[in-house]
Amino acid sequence: MRLRPDSNSLFWQRAVVTRPWLAMGAVVAMASCGGSAAPAFRCPTSMEPSTWVAGLTCAYCAAAVRCGQYSNATFCEGVLGPEFADDNFNMPSAAVKAVLKGTAQFDAQAAAACLSAVSQLDCANLGFPTAVLNAPPSCATVFSGSTQEGGACIDDVECVAGTSCLLSSSDSPCEATCVANSATNCRSDADCPPQQVCEGVGLGGAGLGFSFASCEAVTVPLGTSEGDACGWPAGCAAGLTCQCSEMAGGGCSCVTNSGPGGNCGQYGPVEFPSCLSGLACVPPPEGAPNSCMSPANLGNACTSLFQCGAQYLASDTICDETHTHACIAKPSSGSCVVVYGMNTCDPVVSYCDGSTGTCVPWLPLGKPCAMTSNGINPCGPWNTCSRVCVTLDTCTPD
């Protein structure tokens, strides 16, 4: 097991921007992705370029719910839908734009097979980072392009085999070209020297988003006992955490996961082990490390503010500590509190304004803004405040 961000860290606060990619659910036959989906991201009934982004959103959330990363598909689609639709280089929207421009081709049959295959991935493949090769082989044929090395591009899907779309430099973020795959710009393990693997983000790949990756050394084999050396990509066996120390040149070794009441996750410079199976890593009141507790879901009794849904990457529930002492849906209006700069309102539509102690809607793009005193970005999880609310993208590809 590898260390991953603490449960709930992804959407509690905007200080950390991560882009979870990619795991998707079935599009063949396109049954509902587990419950009623958010209207903007319903599973399409047919596969074509215009439905690709919605298909990825729905499909990812089907797998994410199955693997216990989200409590339900509607919430998952609400928080991740804007990310899948992000108009940026090497994102699904750029792949669609390339097809519409005529610089890439789209295979509807391969698209359906790709999403169906991803929906059946082992849940271990939903972690981050992970090898690009985790994308099923069928996904490699969804898009195809004929742009040769050195040609302009906005997405990998336009580039011929053996090349990929790379931004030219940080000084010209809107200029990208097809370049030969290499150790610093790999797309598969075949691009890497011996004893190295292509480490990417999520299930990145052409048309899937975030396909950039680099070759990383395979350090040590799987650690099976406490004290064993560990590293990437094997980590440690179940029940153990690969814990690394940067102090005094310390290396990485396997430690036993924490039991009930034990410390877990990150606290300042210290990284504690993960929790034993069946427990969740719960942020406590300010000034203390996280601790392992039994998870609680909607309607369950709870004793700690962030205990509800702590087993998920993001939660739409919270503990009502003052009245019912049970897990309730996070409110989109009314009173709220901010702890550790974490949002206690419904993260799909609102944030907690610490100055008023109330939940207010996320500000729309173009709206004047200022960072709140509690550190929450008022522009939402996928945007940022720069006098006005703007996207995180440095530019929009043509």
C-alpha positions as CSV (number, residue, x, y, z in Angstrom):
1,M,0.0,0.0,0.0
2,R,1.2,3.5,-0.9
3,L,0.5,6.6,1.1
4,R,-2.3,8.6,-0.4
5,P,-3.9,11.9,0.5
6,D,-6.0,11.8,3.7
7,S,-9.6,11.0,3.2
8,N,-11.6,14.1,2.4
9,S,-8.6,16.2,1.6
10,L,-9.5,16.7,-2.0
11,F,-12.5,18.8,-1.7
12,W,-12.3,20.1,1.9
13,Q,-10.0,22.9,0.8
14,R,-8.9,24.6,-2.4
15,A,-5.3,25.1,-1.2
16,V,-4.5,21.8,-2.8
17,V,-5.4,21.3,-6.5
18,T,-5.3,17.7,-7.6
19,R,-6.8,16.2,-10.7
20,P,-7.9,12.6,-10.2
21,W,-7.7,10.6,-13.5
22,L,-9.2,8.4,-14.8
23,A,-11.5,5.5,-14.1
24,M,-14.7,5.1,-15.8
25,G,-17.8,3.0,-15.8
26,A,-19.7,1.2,-18.5
27,V,-20.9,3.0,-21.6
28,V,-21.9,-0.1,-23.5
29,A,-25.7,-0.3,-23.1
30,M,-25.2,2.8,-21.0
31,A,-27.2,2.0,-17.9
32,S,-27.5,4.7,-15.3
33,C,-24.2,5.2,-13.4
34,G,-25.6,4.1,-10.1
35,G,-28.5,6.3,-9.1
36,S,-29.7,9.4,-10.9
37,A,-26.8,11.4,-12.4
38,A,-26.4,15.2,-12.4
39,P,-28.3,16.5,-15.4
40,A,-25.3,18.0,-17.1
41,F,-23.4,14.7,-17.0
42,R,-26.0,11.9,-17.7
43,C,-24.6,8.8,-19.3
44,P,-24.9,9.2,-23.1
45,T,-27.0,6.6,-24.9
46,S,-24.6,6.6,-27.9
47,M,-20.9,7.2,-28.4
48,E,-19.8,10.1,-30.5
49,P,-17.3,13.0,-30.0
50,S,-19.9,15.3,-28.5
51,T,-20.8,12.7,-25.8
52,W,-17.2,11.6,-24.9
53,V,-16.7,14.0,-22.0
54,A,-20.0,13.2,-20.5
55,G,-19.3,9.5,-20.9
56,L,-16.0,9.8,-19.1
57,T,-17.6,11.7,-16.2
58,C,-20.4,9.2,-15.8
59,A,-18.1,6.2,-16.3
60,Y,-15.4,7.4,-13.9
61,C,-18.0,7.9,-11.2
62,A,-19.5,4.4,-11.7
63,A,-16.0,2.9,-11.0
64,A,-15.2,5.3,-8.2
65,V,-18.4,4.5,-6.4
66,R,-17.9,0.8,-6.9
67,C,-14.4,1.2,-5.4
68,G,-15.5,3.2,-2.4
69,Q,-14.0,6.5,-3.4
70,Y,-17.4,8.3,-3.4
71,S,-20.7,7.5,-1.7
72,N,-22.8,8.0,-4.7
73,A,-22.6,8.8,-8.4
74,T,-24.6,12.0,-8.3
75,F,-22.2,13.6,-5.8
76,C,-19.1,12.3,-7.7
77,E,-20.4,13.7,-11.0
78,G,-21.2,17.0,-9.3
79,V,-17.6,17.5,-8.0
80,L,-15.7,16.0,-10.9
81,G,-17.8,16.9,-13.8
82,P,-16.3,20.4,-14.2
83,E,-12.8,18.8,-14.2
84,F,-13.6,16.4,-17.0
85,A,-15.0,19.2,-19.0
86,D,-12.0,21.5,-18.4
87,D,-10.9,23.0,-21.7
88,N,-7.1,22.6,-21.6
89,F,-4.3,20.8,-23.3
90,N,-4.3,17.0,-23.2
91,M,-7.7,16.9,-21.6
92,P,-10.8,15.1,-23.0
93,S,-12.3,18.4,-24.3
94,A,-9.1,19.0,-26.3
95,A,-9.3,15.6,-27.8
96,V,-12.9,16.3,-28.9
97,K,-11.9,19.7,-30.2
98,A,-9.2,18.0,-32.3
99,V,-11.8,15.7,-33.9
100,L,-14.0,18.6,-34.7
101,K,-11.0,20.4,-36.3
102,G,-10.3,17.3,-38.4
103,T,-6.9,16.7,-36.9
104,A,-7.9,13.5,-35.2
105,Q,-10.4,10.7,-35.8
106,F,-12.8,9.1,-33.3
107,D,-13.8,5.4,-33.2
108,A,-17.2,5.0,-31.5
109,Q,-17.0,1.3,-31.2
110,A,-13.5,1.5,-29.6
111,A,-14.8,4.3,-27.3
112,A,-17.6,2.1,-26.0
113,A,-15.2,-0.8,-25.5
114,C,-12.7,1.5,-23.7
115,L,-15.2,2.8,-21.2
116,S,-16.6,-0.7,-20.6
117,A,-13.2,-2.1,-19.9
118,V,-12.2,0.8,-17.6
119,S,-15.3,0.2,-15.6
120,Q,-14.0,-3.3,-14.8
121,L,-10.5,-2.2,-13.6
122,D,-9.2,-3.4,-10.4
123,C,-9.7,-0.7,-7.7
124,A,-6.0,-0.6,-7.0
125,N,-5.6,1.1,-10.4
126,L,-7.6,4.1,-9.3
127,G,-4.8,5.3,-7.0
128,F,-2.3,8.1,-7.8
129,P,0.3,8.0,-9.1
130,T,0.0,5.0,-11.3
131,A,1.4,3.7,-14.6
132,V,0.0,5.0,-17.8
133,L,-0.3,1.4,-18.9
134,N,-3.2,1.0,-16.5
135,A,-5.4,2.4,-19.3
136,P,-7.0,-0.6,-21.1
137,P,-5.6,-1.4,-24.5
138,S,-8.9,-0.7,-26.2
139,C,-8.6,3.0,-25.1
140,A,-5.5,3.4,-27.3
141,T,-7.6,3.1,-30.4
142,V,-10.4,5.5,-29.5
143,F,-8.6,8.4,-31.1
144,S,-6.0,8.5,-33.9
145,G,-4.1,11.3,-35.6
146,S,-1.5,11.9,-38.3
147,T,0.4,14.9,-37.1
148,Q,4.1,14.2,-37.5
149,E,6.9,15.0,-35.0
150,G,7.3,18.8,-34.9
151,G,3.8,19.6,-35.9
152,A,1.5,21.8,-33.8
153,C,-1.0,20.0,-31.5
154,I,-3.4,20.4,-28.6
155,D,-3.7,16.8,-27.6
156,D,-1.9,13.5,-27.8
157,V,-4.7,12.2,-30.0
158,E,-3.4,14.2,-33.0
159,C,0.2,12.8,-32.9
160,V,1.4,9.8,-34.7
161,A,2.4,6.7,-32.8
162,G,5.6,7.1,-30.8
163,T,5.0,10.8,-30.3
164,S,2.9,12.9,-28.0
165,C,1.8,16.5,-27.5
166,L,4.1,18.5,-25.3
167,L,3.9,22.2,-24.4
168,S,6.9,23.9,-25.9
169,S,7.9,25.8,-22.7
170,S,6.5,27.6,-19.6
171,D,7.0,30.9,-21.5
172,S,4.7,29.9,-24.3
173,P,2.0,27.8,-22.6
174,C,-0.3,27.9,-25.6
175,E,2.2,26.4,-28.1
176,A,2.5,22.6,-28.2
177,T,4.1,20.3,-30.6
178,C,4.3,16.5,-31.3
179,V,7.6,15.3,-29.9
180,A,9.1,11.8,-29.7
181,N,8.4,9.9,-26.6
182,S,11.3,9.7,-24.2
183,A,12.3,9.0,-20.6
184,T,11.1,12.5,-19.6
185,N,8.0,12.3,-21.8
186,C,7.0,8.6,-21.8
187,R,3.6,7.1,-22.7
188,S,4.4,3.4,-21.9
189,D,7.1,1.4,-20.1
190,A,8.6,0.7,-23.6
191,D,9.8,4.3,-23.7
192,C,11.9,3.8,-20.5
193,P,15.4,2.3,-19.9
194,P,15.7,-1.1,-18.1
195,Q,14.5,-1.2,-14.5
196,Q,12.3,1.8,-15.0
197,V,8.6,2.2,-15.5
198,C,6.5,5.0,-17.0
199,E,4.9,6.8,-14.0
200,G,1.8,8.8,-14.9
201,V,-1.2,10.4,-13.3
202,G,-4.3,8.2,-12.8
203,L,-5.2,6.4,-16.0
204,G,-3.9,9.1,-18.3
205,G,-3.8,8.5,-22.0
206,A,-4.7,10.0,-25.3
207,G,-8.2,11.4,-25.0
208,L,-8.4,10.5,-21.3
209,G,-6.6,13.5,-19.9
210,F,-3.3,14.1,-18.1
211,S,-1.2,11.7,-20.2
212,F,2.1,13.3,-19.3
213,A,4.5,11.0,-17.5
214,S,8.2,10.3,-16.9
215,C,10.3,7.2,-16.3
216,E,11.0,6.4,-12.7
217,A,13.3,3.7,-11.3
218,V,11.8,0.6,-9.8
219,T,13.3,0.8,-6.3
220,V,12.7,-2.3,-4.2
221,P,10.4,-5.3,-4.3
222,L,7.1,-5.5,-2.3
223,G,7.7,-5.2,1.4
224,T,5.9,-8.0,3.2
225,S,6.8,-7.4,6.9
226,E,7.2,-4.4,9.2
227,G,10.6,-2.9,8.8
228,D,11.1,-4.1,5.2
229,A,12.5,-1.5,2.8
230,C,9.8,-0.3,0.4
231,G,9.4,2.1,-2.5
232,W,7.7,2.7,-5.8
233,P,5.8,1.0,-7.4
234,A,5.5,-2.1,-5.2
235,G,5.1,-0.5,-1.8
236,C,4.0,-2.8,1.0
237,A,1.6,-5.7,1.5
238,A,-1.9,-5.2,2.8
239,G,-2.0,-4.0,6.4
240,L,1.3,-2.1,6.0
241,T,2.1,1.5,4.9
242,C,5.3,2.5,3.1
243,Q,6.5,5.3,5.3
244,C,9.3,7.6,4.2
245,S,11.4,9.9,6.3
246,E,13.2,12.9,4.7
247,M,15.0,13.7,7.9
248,A,18.6,12.7,8.4
249,G,18.5,11.0,4.9
250,G,16.0,8.4,6.1
251,G,14.7,6.0,3.6
252,C,11.3,4.2,3.3
253,S,10.2,1.2,5.3
254,C,7.0,-0.7,5.9
255,V,5.1,0.1,9.2
256,T,1.9,-1.5,10.5
257,N,-1.2,0.4,9.9
258,S,-2.9,2.2,12.8
259,G,-5.8,0.7,14.8
260,P,-8.7,2.5,16.4
261,G,-7.6,5.8,18.0
262,G,-4.2,5.6,16.4
263,N,-2.7,8.5,14.5
264,C,-2.8,8.5,10.7
265,G,-2.1,10.7,7.7
266,Q,0.0,13.8,7.6
267,Y,0.5,16.1,10.6
268,G,3.0,18.9,9.9
269,P,6.2,17.3,8.7
270,V,5.2,13.9,10.2
271,E,3.5,11.2,8.1
272,F,1.7,8.6,10.1
273,P,0.6,5.2,8.8
274,S,-2.7,4.5,7.1
275,C,-5.5,3.0,9.1
276,L,-6.3,-0.7,9.3
277,S,-9.0,-2.0,6.9
278,G,-12.5,-0.9,8.0
279,L,-11.3,2.3,9.7
280,A,-11.2,5.9,8.3
281,C,-8.6,8.6,8.9
282,V,-10.5,11.4,10.5
283,P,-9.3,15.0,11.0
284,P,-9.9,16.0,14.6
285,P,-10.3,19.5,16.2
286,E,-7.5,21.8,15.3
287,G,-4.1,21.2,16.9
288,A,-3.9,17.4,16.8
289,P,-3.1,14.7,14.3
290,N,-5.7,12.7,12.4
291,S,-7.0,9.6,14.1
292,C,-8.4,6.2,13.0
293,M,-12.1,5.9,13.6
294,S,-15.0,3.7,12.4
295,P,-16.5,5.4,9.4
296,A,-20.1,6.8,9.5
297,N,-22.6,7.4,6.7
298,L,-25.7,9.4,6.3
299,G,-28.0,8.8,9.3
300,N,-25.4,7.0,11.3
301,A,-24.4,8.1,14.8
302,C,-21.2,10.1,14.9
303,T,-18.9,11.8,17.5
304,S,-16.5,13.8,15.4
305,L,-17.2,16.6,12.9
306,F,-15.4,15.0,9.9
307,Q,-16.1,11.4,10.8
308,C,-19.0,11.2,8.3
309,G,-17.8,10.0,4.9
310,A,-14.2,10.1,6.0
311,Q,-13.5,6.8,4.1
312,Y,-14.1,8.6,0.8
313,L,-11.9,10.9,-1.3
314,A,-14.6,13.6,-0.8
315,S,-17.7,13.6,1.4
316,D,-21.2,15.2,1.1
317,T,-22.0,14.5,4.7
318,I,-20.9,15.9,8.0
319,C,-21.5,15.2,11.7
320,D,-24.2,17.3,13.4
321,E,-22.3,17.6,16.7
322,T,-24.7,20.0,18.4
323,H,-28.2,18.5,17.8
324,T,-28.7,15.0,16.4
325,H,-25.1,13.6,16.8
326,A,-25.7,11.9,13.5
327,C,-24.4,12.3,9.9
328,I,-26.4,14.8,7.9
329,A,-26.1,16.1,4.3
330,K,-23.7,19.0,4.1
331,P,-25.8,22.2,3.8
332,S,-25.7,24.6,0.9
333,S,-27.1,27.4,3.0
334,G,-27.4,28.3,6.6
335,S,-24.7,28.2,9.4
336,C,-21.4,26.5,9.1
337,V,-17.9,26.4,10.6
338,V,-14.4,26.3,9.2
339,V,-11.9,24.0,10.7
340,Y,-8.3,23.7,9.4
341,G,-9.5,25.8,6.5
342,M,-11.8,22.9,5.4
343,N,-15.1,23.5,3.8
344,T,-18.1,22.2,5.7
345,C,-20.7,23.2,3.2
346,D,-21.9,21.2,0.2
347,P,-18.7,21.3,-2.0
348,V,-20.7,21.0,-5.2
349,V,-22.3,24.4,-5.0
350,S,-21.1,26.3,-1.9
351,Y,-18.4,27.1,0.6
352,C,-18.3,28.3,4.2
353,D,-17.7,32.0,4.5
354,G,-15.8,32.2,7.7
355,S,-16.5,35.9,8.2
356,T,-20.3,35.3,8.4
357,G,-20.4,31.7,9.4
358,T,-22.8,30.8,6.6
359,C,-22.7,28.7,3.4
360,V,-22.7,30.8,0.3
361,P,-22.6,29.8,-3.4
362,W,-19.3,29.5,-5.2
363,L,-18.6,32.6,-7.2
364,P,-18.9,32.3,-11.0
365,L,-16.1,32.9,-13.5
366,G,-15.5,36.6,-14.1
367,K,-16.9,37.6,-10.7
368,P,-14.7,39.9,-8.6
369,C,-13.2,37.9,-5.7
370,A,-10.8,38.0,-2.8
371,M,-9.3,35.1,-0.9
372,T,-11.3,34.6,2.3
373,S,-9.6,34.9,5.7
374,N,-10.1,31.2,6.4
375,G,-8.1,30.3,3.2
376,I,-11.0,28.9,1.2
377,N,-11.0,29.9,-2.4
378,P,-14.4,31.4,-3.1
379,C,-14.2,30.5,-6.8
380,G,-14.7,26.8,-6.4
381,P,-12.5,23.6,-6.5
382,W,-11.4,23.9,-10.1
383,N,-11.0,27.6,-10.4
384,T,-8.9,30.2,-8.7
385,C,-9.1,33.8,-7.5
386,S,-7.0,36.4,-9.2
387,R,-9.0,39.6,-8.5
388,V,-11.7,37.9,-10.5
389,C,-12.6,34.2,-10.6
390,V,-10.6,32.5,-13.4
391,T,-9.9,28.9,-14.5
392,L,-6.6,27.3,-13.5
393,D,-5.7,26.9,-17.1
394,T,-2.9,29.1,-18.4
395,C,-4.6,29.2,-21.8
396,T,-7.3,27.6,-23.8
397,P,-6.1,25.5,-26.8
398,D,-7.4,26.6,-30.3
